[in-house]
Amino acid sequence: MKLRTTAEGDEFLEFHERQTKTRTGENLGDYRKVNPKMCGVNSPRDSIAMYKAYSAKRPDGFSISMMIHFT
């Protein structure tokens, strides 16, 4: 997951998926053509604000390969 900014200055989260159980790797063309994105909303449950708060508090040495899950 990566925090990105549009040309207009709007922030969004871009997901980078790894291979899943349903995508075995046998068919090299079996991947998403566009990475899923999540835009922030102006509410107390804003996903961008939650991601920023989480990333500011995560421990030193946190691996980028560890996953963050929003519920």
C-alpha distances in whole Angstrom, upper triangle without the diagonal:
4,7,10,13,16,19,21,18,16,13,10,6,6,4,6,8,11,15,16,19,20,19,22,21,25,24,22,22,20,17,15,16,14,10,10,9,10,13,14,18,21,21,21,18,16,12,11,14,13,10,12,15,13,11,15,16,15,17,18,17,14,12,9,9,10,8,8,10,12,16
4,6,10,13,16,18,15,14,10,8,6,5,7,8,11,14,18,19,23,24,22,24,24,27,26,24,24,22,19,17,17,14,11,11,10,10,12,13,17,20,21,21,19,16,13,11,13,13,10,11,14,13,11,14,16,15,18,18,17,15,13,10,12,13,12,11,14,14,18
4,7,10,14,15,12,11,7,6,5,6,9,11,15,17,21,22,26,27,26,28,27,31,30,27,26,25,21,19,19,16,13,12,10,10,10,11,15,17,18,19,17,14,11,8,11,12,9,9,12,12,10,13,16,15,18,19,19,16,16,13,15,16,14,13,15,15,18
4,7,10,12,9,8,6,5,6,7,10,12,16,19,22,24,28,28,26,29,28,31,30,27,26,25,21,19,18,15,12,12,10,10,10,11,15,17,19,20,19,15,13,10,13,15,12,12,16,16,14,16,19,19,22,22,22,20,19,16,18,19,17,16,18,18,21
4,7,8,6,5,4,6,9,10,14,16,19,22,26,27,31,31,30,32,31,34,32,30,28,28,24,21,20,16,15,15,11,12,10,11,14,16,19,20,19,16,14,11,14,16,14,13,17,18,17,18,21,22,25,25,25,23,23,19,22,22,21,20,21,20,24
4,5,5,5,6,8,11,11,15,17,21,24,27,29,32,32,30,33,32,35,32,30,28,28,24,21,19,16,15,15,12,12,10,12,15,17,20,22,21,17,16,14,16,19,17,17,21,22,20,22,25,25,28,28,29,27,26,23,24,25,24,22,23,23,25
4,5,8,10,12,14,15,19,21,24,27,30,32,35,35,33,36,34,37,35,32,30,30,27,23,21,18,18,18,15,16,14,15,18,19,23,25,24,20,20,17,19,22,21,20,23,25,23,24,28,28,31,31,31,29,29,26,28,29,27,26,27,26,29
4,6,9,12,15,16,20,22,26,29,32,34,37,36,35,38,37,40,37,35,33,32,29,25,24,20,20,19,16,16,13,14,15,17,20,23,22,19,19,16,18,21,20,19,23,25,24,24,28,29,32,32,33,31,31,27,29,30,28,27,27,26,29
4,6,10,13,15,19,21,25,28,31,33,36,36,35,37,36,39,37,35,33,32,29,26,24,21,19,19,15,15,12,12,14,15,18,20,20,16,16,13,15,18,17,16,19,21,20,21,24,25,28,29,29,28,28,25,27,28,26,24,25,24,27
4,7,10,13,16,19,22,26,29,30,33,33,32,35,34,37,35,33,31,30,27,23,22,19,17,16,12,11,8,8,10,12,15,17,17,13,13,10,13,16,15,14,18,19,19,20,23,24,27,28,29,26,26,23,25,26,24,22,22,21,23
4,7,10,13,16,19,23,26,27,31,31,30,32,32,35,33,31,30,29,25,22,21,17,15,14,10,9,7,7,10,12,15,16,15,11,10,7,10,13,11,11,14,16,15,16,20,20,24,24,25,23,23,20,22,22,20,18,19,17,20
4,6,10,13,16,19,23,23,27,27,26,29,28,32,30,28,26,25,21,18,18,14,12,10,7,6,4,6,10,13,15,16,14,11,9,7,10,12,10,11,15,15,15,17,20,20,23,24,24,21,21,18,19,20,17,15,16,15,18
4,7,10,13,16,19,20,24,24,23,26,25,29,28,26,24,23,19,16,17,13,10,8,6,5,6,8,12,15,16,17,15,11,9,7,11,11,9,10,14,13,13,16,18,17,21,22,21,18,18,15,16,16,14,12,13,12,16
4,7,10,13,16,18,21,21,20,23,22,25,24,22,21,19,16,13,13,10,7,6,5,7,9,12,15,18,20,21,18,15,12,11,14,15,12,14,17,16,15,18,20,19,22,23,22,19,18,14,15,15,13,13,14,14,17
4,6,10,13,14,17,18,17,19,19,22,21,19,19,17,13,11,12,10,6,5,6,8,12,14,17,21,21,22,19,16,13,13,16,15,12,15,18,16,15,19,20,19,21,22,21,18,16,12,12,13,11,11,12,13,16
4,7,10,12,16,16,14,17,16,19,19,16,16,15,11,10,11,10,6,8,9,12,15,18,21,24,25,25,22,20,17,16,19,18,15,18,20,18,17,20,22,20,22,22,20,17,15,11,10,12,11,12,13,15,18
4,7,8,12,13,11,13,13,17,16,15,15,12,9,9,11,11,8,9,11,14,17,20,23,26,27,27,23,22,18,18,22,20,17,20,22,20,19,23,24,21,23,24,22,19,16,13,11,12,10,12,13,15,18
4,6,10,11,9,11,11,14,14,13,14,12,9,10,13,13,11,12,15,17,21,23,27,30,30,30,26,25,21,22,25,23,20,22,25,22,21,24,25,22,23,24,21,18,15,13,10,12,11,14,15,18,20
4,7,8,6,7,7,11,11,11,12,10,8,10,14,15,13,14,18,20,24,26,29,33,33,33,29,28,24,25,28,26,23,26,28,25,24,28,28,25,26,27,24,22,18,16,13,15,14,17,17,20,22
4,5,5,7,9,12,13,13,14,11,10,12,15,16,15,15,18,20,24,26,29,32,32,32,28,27,24,25,28,26,23,27,28,25,25,29,29,26,27,28,26,23,20,18,15,15,14,16,16,19,20
4,5,6,9,12,13,14,16,12,13,15,18,19,18,18,21,23,27,29,32,35,34,34,30,30,27,28,31,28,26,30,31,28,28,32,31,28,29,31,28,25,22,21,17,18,16,19,18,21,21
4,6,9,11,11,13,14,10,11,13,16,18,17,17,21,23,27,29,31,35,35,35,31,30,27,29,32,29,27,31,32,30,30,33,33,31,32,33,31,28,25,23,20,20,19,21,20,22,22
4,6,8,8,9,10,7,8,11,14,16,15,16,20,23,26,29,32,35,35,35,32,31,27,28,32,30,27,31,32,30,29,33,33,30,32,33,30,27,24,22,19,20,19,21,21,23,24
4,6,8,9,11,9,10,14,17,19,18,20,23,26,30,32,35,39,38,39,35,34,30,31,34,32,30,33,35,32,31,35,35,32,33,33,30,28,24,23,19,21,20,23,23,25,27
4,5,6,9,7,9,13,15,18,17,19,23,26,30,32,35,39,39,39,36,35,31,32,35,33,30,33,35,32,31,35,35,32,33,33,30,28,24,22,19,21,21,24,24,27,28
4,6,9,8,11,15,17,20,20,22,26,29,33,36,38,42,42,43,39,38,34,35,38,36,34,37,39,36,35,39,39,36,37,37,34,32,28,26,23,25,25,28,28,30,32
4,5,5,9,12,14,17,18,21,24,27,31,34,37,41,41,42,38,37,33,34,37,36,33,36,38,36,35,39,39,36,38,38,35,32,29,27,24,26,25,28,28,30,31
4,5,7,11,12,15,16,19,23,26,29,33,35,39,40,41,37,35,32,32,36,34,32,34,37,34,33,36,38,35,36,36,33,31,27,25,22,25,24,27,27,29,31
4,6,9,9,13,15,17,21,24,27,31,34,37,38,39,36,34,31,31,35,34,31,34,36,34,33,37,38,35,37,37,34,32,28,26,23,26,25,27,27,29,31
4,7,9,12,13,15,19,22,26,29,32,35,36,37,33,32,29,29,33,32,29,32,34,32,31,35,36,33,35,35,33,30,27,24,22,24,22,24,24,26,27
4,6,9,10,12,15,19,22,25,28,32,33,34,30,28,25,26,29,28,25,28,31,29,28,31,33,30,32,32,30,27,24,21,19,21,19,21,21,23,25
4,5,6,9,12,16,19,22,25,29,30,31,27,25,22,23,26,26,23,26,29,27,26,30,31,29,31,32,30,27,24,21,19,21,19,20,20,21,23
4,7,10,12,16,19,22,25,29,30,32,29,26,24,23,27,27,25,27,30,28,27,31,33,31,33,33,31,29,26,22,21,23,21,22,23,23,26
4,6,9,13,15,19,22,25,27,28,25,23,20,20,24,24,21,23,27,25,24,28,30,28,31,31,30,27,24,21,20,22,20,20,20,21,23
4,6,10,13,16,19,23,24,26,23,20,17,17,21,20,18,20,23,22,21,24,26,24,27,28,26,23,21,17,17,18,16,16,17,18,20
4,7,10,14,16,20,21,22,19,17,14,14,18,18,16,18,21,20,20,23,25,24,26,27,26,23,21,18,17,18,15,15,15,15,17
4,7,10,13,17,18,19,17,14,11,11,15,15,13,16,19,18,18,21,23,22,25,26,26,23,21,18,18,19,16,15,14,14,16
4,7,10,13,14,16,13,10,8,8,12,12,11,14,16,16,16,19,21,21,24,26,26,22,22,19,19,19,16,14,13,12,14
4,7,10,12,14,12,9,8,7,11,12,12,13,16,17,17,19,21,22,25,27,27,24,24,21,22,21,19,16,16,14,16
4,7,9,11,9,6,6,5,8,10,10,11,14,15,16,17,20,21,24,26,27,24,24,22,23,22,19,16,16,13,15
4,6,9,8,5,7,8,9,11,13,14,15,17,18,20,22,23,27,29,30,27,27,25,26,25,22,19,18,15,16
4,7,8,6,10,10,10,12,14,15,15,18,19,20,22,24,28,30,31,28,29,27,29,27,25,21,20,17,18
4,5,5,9,10,9,11,14,15,15,17,19,20,21,23,27,29,31,28,29,27,29,27,24,20,19,15,16
4,6,9,11,9,9,13,13,13,15,17,18,18,21,24,27,29,26,28,26,28,25,23,19,18,14,14
4,6,9,8,7,11,12,12,13,16,17,18,19,23,26,27,24,25,24,25,22,19,16,14,11,11
4,6,5,6,9,10,11,12,14,16,17,18,22,25,26,23,24,22,23,22,19,15,14,11,12
4,5,5,6,9,10,10,12,14,15,16,20,22,23,20,21,18,20,18,15,12,11,8,10
4,5,5,6,9,10,11,12,14,15,19,21,22,19,20,17,19,18,16,13,13,11,14
4,5,5,6,9,10,11,13,14,18,20,22,19,21,19,21,19,17,14,14,12,14
4,5,5,6,9,10,11,12,16,18,20,17,19,17,19,17,14,11,11,9,11
4,5,5,6,8,10,10,14,16,17,14,15,14,15,14,12,9,10,9,12
4,5,5,6,9,10,14,15,17,15,16,15,17,16,15,12,14,13,16
4,6,5,6,9,12,15,17,15,17,16,19,17,15,12,14,13,15
4,5,5,6,10,13,14,12,14,13,15,13,12,9,11,11,14
4,5,5,9,10,12,9,12,11,14,12,12,10,12,13,16
4,6,9,10,13,11,14,14,17,15,15,13,16,16,19
4,6,9,12,10,14,14,17,15,15,13,15,16,18
4,7,9,7,10,11,13,11,12,11,14,15,18
4,6,6,9,12,14,12,14,13,16,18,21
4,5,9,11,14,13,15,15,19,21,24
4,6,9,11,11,14,15,19,21,24
4,6,9,8,10,11,15,17,21
4,5,5,9,11,15,18,21
4,5,8,10,13,16,20
4,6,9,13,16,19
4,7,10,13,16
4,6,10,13
4,7,10
4,6
4
